[in-house]
Amino acid sequence: GTPREHFLLAECYMRLAMHEDALAEVEIVLAAQPAHIEARLEKANLLYLLHRLIDARDCLLSDAKISGCPARCAQQLRSHGSGAFSERFRDS
């Protein structure tokens, strides 16, 4: 399928709480279109939902180089995060 079809499938999987499957579809999108901003943000979101917090942080920080939107998301995580993730995020 096209990257758009894979992204839409990822969105469906996410709504069904099938986060591993959604992440796999997002990875397919990013393999075809590395600068796909929505897919990059969704990847960070899915990593967060999968409790892969450091990976989510790293994803957002690397995306800050591509667009201001992920940087704003990273700032929101810094200001609203809690627990070990929030502390670890601030340390970077």
N, C-alpha and C positions, 0 to 999 in steps of 0.2 A: 504494500500500500504506500501511499504518499505520506510525507511527513505530517501533513494536516490530519490524515486519517489516523495515524498512530497517536498524534496528540489528543484527538477526540476520544480515542479508545482509552488512553491514559486517564483522561478526565472521568470517563465512565467507571473505570476500575477504582479510581480514587473515591468516587461517590459511594461505591460498594465496599469501601474499606479494604480493598485488595491492593494494598500499598506496594507490595513487592512487584506485582504484575504491572501496576501503574509506572513504577520506576523503570522497569524494563522497557516499556513503551516510550517513555521519555528519553531513555538512552538511545533508542533507535532514531528518534527525532533529532537529537543532538549530534548523532553520527553523521546524519545527512545535512543538517543545518546547524553548525556549532554556535552561531550567533542568535539563534531563535530565543528571544528574550523571555517569552512566556514559558517555554520549556525549561529554560535555565532557572527561572523562579520556581516553577513547579517541582523541579528536581530538589531544590533546597527545601521546599515545603515537605516533600515526601521523605527526604532524609530525616527531617525533624520528626515527622509522624512515626518513622521507624526507629526513633530513639537513637539515631546516628547523629548526635548533636554536634560533635566536632566536625564531621563531614558536612553537615548543613552550614555551619559557620564558615568553613573553608570555601564552600561553594558560593556563598554570598559574597565573601571577600574577593574571590577571584572574579566574580561577575561585576564588581564595582568598577573594574577597568573597562567594561564594555558599555555600561549604562548607569545613569544616576539612580534609576529605580531600585536596583538591588542594593545600592548603598543606603538608600532610605529604608529599605527593609532591614538591613543590618543595623542601622541606627535604632530602629524600633525594637529589635531584639535586645540591643544593649540596654535600652531604657525600660523595657517591660519584662525582660527575662527574669528568671528566678533560679535560685539554687546554684548548683555546680556549673550548669551551662552558662548562666549569666556571669558568674565570676570568671570562668575560663575564657568567655568571649571578650570581656573587658581587658584581659591580660594580653591579648594579641595586638 
